[in-house]
């Protein structure tokens, strides 16, 4: 099994779309990475991960997926490459959420 576990902060309120009698919930999670460079200086970096979660239409979780909420996510990672409007090659990490917990 290929699994990704991450903790981060929602960068936006979740967006909801209805698809075939289910709902798909999309949101972005900011994950902070701290490390030391070659000279030993602390470097703080933020990586953004797109999250997609499928639920039944009666799910109330969307009410709690608001900007600034801290979450722990377990899911299946995916990487996508695309060209920006400027023609630059870019990539994005996304995760299909299987489990989600709210953390402090």
C-alpha positions in Angstrom: 0.0 0.0 0.0 1.2 3.5 -0.9 0.2 5.9 1.9 0.9 9.5 2.9 0.4 10.9 6.4 0.6 14.6 6.9 -0.3 17.4 9.4 -1.0 20.9 8.3 -3.3 23.9 8.3 -6.1 24.4 5.8 -5.3 27.3 3.5 -8.9 27.8 2.4 -12.5 26.8 3.3 -13.4 23.5 1.7 -15.1 23.6 -1.7 -17.9 21.1 -2.3 -19.3 19.6 -5.5 -22.0 17.1 -5.9 -21.1 14.1 -8.2 -23.3 11.0 -8.7 -25.2 11.3 -5.4 -22.0 11.8 -3.4 -20.0 14.9 -2.7 -16.4 15.6 -3.4 -14.7 18.0 -1.0 -11.5 19.8 -2.1 -9.2 21.9 0.0 -5.5 22.9 0.3 -3.3 22.1 3.2 -0.1 24.0 4.1 2.6 21.7 5.5 5.6 23.3 7.3 9.0 21.9 6.7 11.9 23.0 9.0 15.5 22.0 8.3 19.1 23.2 8.3 20.9 24.2 5.2 24.6 23.3 4.4 25.8 26.2 6.6 23.6 25.1 9.5 21.1 28.0 9.2 17.5 27.1 9.9 15.2 27.1 6.9 11.4 27.2 7.1 9.5 26.2 4.0 5.8 25.7 3.3 4.6 23.0 0.9 1.0 23.0 -0.3 -0.9 19.8 -0.8 -4.2 19.5 -2.6 -6.7 17.2 -0.7 -9.7 15.5 -2.2 -12.2 13.7 0.0 -15.4 11.8 -1.1 -18.4 11.6 1.3 -22.1 11.0 1.2 -24.3 14.1 0.9 -25.3 14.0 4.5 -21.8 14.4 5.8 -21.4 17.3 8.2 -17.6 17.4 8.0 -17.6 20.3 5.5 -18.9 22.6 8.2 -15.6 22.1 10.1 -13.2 22.3 7.1 -12.5 26.0 7.4 -9.4 28.1 6.7 -6.9 27.9 9.6 -8.1 24.5 10.9 -5.2 22.1 11.8 -5.7 18.6 10.4 -4.0 15.2 10.3 -4.6 13.4 7.0 -4.0 9.9 5.9 -4.5 9.0 2.2 -3.1 8.0 -1.1 -0.6 10.5 -2.7 -0.6 11.6 -6.3 1.7 13.9 -8.2 0.7 15.9 -11.2 2.7 18.0 -13.7 1.3 20.9 -15.6 2.4 24.0 -17.5 1.7 27.4 -16.0 0.2 30.3 -18.0 3.8 31.5 -18.5 4.7 28.1 -20.0 6.8 26.9 -17.0 6.6 23.2 -16.0 5.2 22.9 -12.5 4.1 20.1 -10.3 1.6 19.6 -7.5 1.3 17.0 -4.8 -2.3 15.9 -4.0 -3.8 13.3 -1.7 -7.0 11.3 -1.8 -8.1 11.5 1.8 -9.0 8.2 3.5 -8.9 9.4 7.1 -9.0 13.0 8.5 -8.7 14.1 12.1 -8.8 17.6 13.6 -5.8 18.4 15.8 -4.8 21.3 18.1 
